[in-house]
């Protein structure tokens, strides 16, 4: 069965080019030209992945991403935008995006990012069946849900996959390159800042004191370690 991808993009030429590219790779493709239309189509959960532009008429991509996550939709979201500032990337990730690609980009890089997101999504579905607790946090791998002190924690698919990886490798020193390779599916050392941003998000959501973490520890000069105290 081919994967279904929703393109939320208001530039007709780019929609046509991306549609042709993805169709040639065997994907099923549907498009939306506004934020409202993208939200309506995406909310029904029929898609395996959503590519979402930030600058859209009506409702911008940040708002669409936030609304989808607030509705509990866990479909991977890849944000495509001309904005390249770090603050925009951080905002998109905090609102629930799983990855961020700045225009202009190479078609092969876009395809690689899409394939990596789809692999991670499939892995999350296949690794069901157990729970894990640390501190006041409970992770349910079957329902792909996280609770902290009994309250649900909203998490993007990539954040959950990173948490799962930390739990599987608890007590081990994990380099940024290893996390980038095994969780993101990339081999690009230049993107290690992405790892730092996501670990910061986990600390904000799951640590009692994010500035002085007890579980997601920095190993200076090496990487990170997840510990259960």
N, C-alpha and C positions, 0 to 999 in steps of 0.2 A: 504494500500500500504506500503510495507517495505521500509525502508530507504536504500539508496545506499551509501556505504563507499569506498573511495579510499585509499589503503595502499601504501605509497611510502617508501619503505624499501629495502635494498640491501642484507639482510641476509636471505637466502632461508629458513632456519629452523624457523626463527621468522615469516616470511611471512606465512608459512604453519600453525604454531601454532595460529597466530592471525586470519587467515582466518577461521580455524575450530571454534575458539571461537566465532567469530562474526556470522558465519553461524548458529551455534547452538542457537544464540539469535534472529534469524529471520532476520538478515540484509543481503542485497545483497552486495557482496564484489568483488572488482577488485583491482589488484595490479600493481605496477610499480617498476622496480629494479634500476632505475637511476633518477637523478634529471630532465634530459631532457624529459624522458618518462613521469614522473609524471606531469611536467608542461604541456605537450601536452594533456594528458588525462584530467587533472583538468580544463584546460582553456575552455573546451566546456561546463562547467556548469552542467553536468549531475548528479553530486554527491551532496548528502546532507551533507557530512562531509568528511574531508581529514585528515588522520593521516600522519605526515611528519617527517621522520628522518632527523637529521641535517647532519650527516656524510654520504654523498652519492657520488658515482662516477660521475665525470663530473661537474655537478652543485649542490652545497650543498643546504641543506634545507633552510637556511636563504635566499639564492638567489631566490629559487623557491617561497618562501612565499612572498618576496618583489615583484617579477615579477607578481604574481597572483593579489596582491592588486593594483599594478599600472595599471593592465588591468581592474580594477573595479570589480573583482570577490569577492563576499561577503560570499562565502561558509565558514562555520566554519572550522578552522584549529587547530588541536591538534598536537603539536610537541612532538615527542617521541625521547629521546636521552640519551646517557650515560653521557653527560655533566651535571654537577650539580651545577656549579658556578652561583652565582646570576647574574653576568654580561651577561652570555649567555641567561638566562631567560629574562632579561630586553631587550636585543637585539631582541630576538624572538618576544616579545610583541610589541616592537616599530615598527617592520617590518610588523605587522599585524596579528600575531598568536593570537588565542583566549584563548588558554590554553597551559600548558607545563607540561609534565610528564617525570620524570627522571627514566631511567633504573637502576636497575631492579625494576619492579613494580608488584603489585598483579593484576591478571586478573580482580578481582571484582572492583578494583579501576579504572582500565581502562574503564570498562563498565559503571561505575558511571559517569566518566568524559564525556564519549560519550553521555550518556543519558541527562546529564545536558546541554551540548552544543546544542543538538537537540531540547530540550525544549525551550531554549532561542531563537533559530532560529525561531521556530514556533511562539513564542510569538511576535517576531518582525514583522513577517508577519501578524499576526492577529490584531496587534495594529496599523493599518493604518488609515489615514484619516484626520489628523490634522497637524497644524504647530505651532511652538513656536519660539519666538524671545527673545533674551536678548543681550544687548550690540550690537555688530555688527554681532552676530551669528543668523542664521536662521536654524531651525531644521525642516525637512519635514518628518513626520512619514509615509506618503504614499509611497514616493519614497525611503525612508531610506537614505536620503542625508543630509549633513550638509554643510552650506556655511558660511564663515566668511568674512565680508566686500565684499560680492559678489563672492568670490573665493571658489571653492569646497575644502572641507577638507577630506582627506582620513582617514577613520576610519574602524577599524576591527569591526566585528559583536558584540563582547563583549563590546567594547568601546561604541558603539551606544546604546546597552542595558543598560549600566551603566548610560549614559547620560539621557536616557529616564526615568530611575528610579529616578534619581535626580530631573528631571523636575516634575514628578508626585508627588514627596514628597518635593517640594521646601519649604524652610523655616523650615523644620523639622531637628532635630538633628538625624543623622543616625549613629549608631555604626558600627564598622568594622564587628562585628559578624552578624549584621542585613544585611549589604550589601553582605557579604559572603554567607549568607543563601538565600536571595531573588534574587540576581543577578547571583551568581555562582552556587547556588544549593548545597552548601557544609555546613557541620556543624563542620568543623575542625578549631578550634581557631588558630592552629599553622600556618595557611595559610593566616593570616591577612596581612602579608607583600605583598601578591598579590594585595590586595585592594589598598594599598599605591602606588604601582607601577602604577596601572591603573589610579588612580586619578592624579598622576603626569603626565601621558600621556595626560589626558584631559586638564590639565592646560597648558601644552606645546602647545597644538593645538588650544585652545579656549580662553585663557586669554591674554590680552595685555601685562601683566607683570607676567609671571608664578611664579616668586619669591615672588611677592606680590599680590596674587589672590584677585579678587573682587567678584567672583561668587562661586568658589569651595573652601570653607573655612574650615580650620582645627579647630575643637572644642577640645582644648587641654584636654587630659584625657578622652575624650568621643568618638570622631569620626569625622564626617564631616557634613557640612550643605551647601546646594546650595541656594544662594540668588540671587534675581534679583534687581539690584539697578537702 
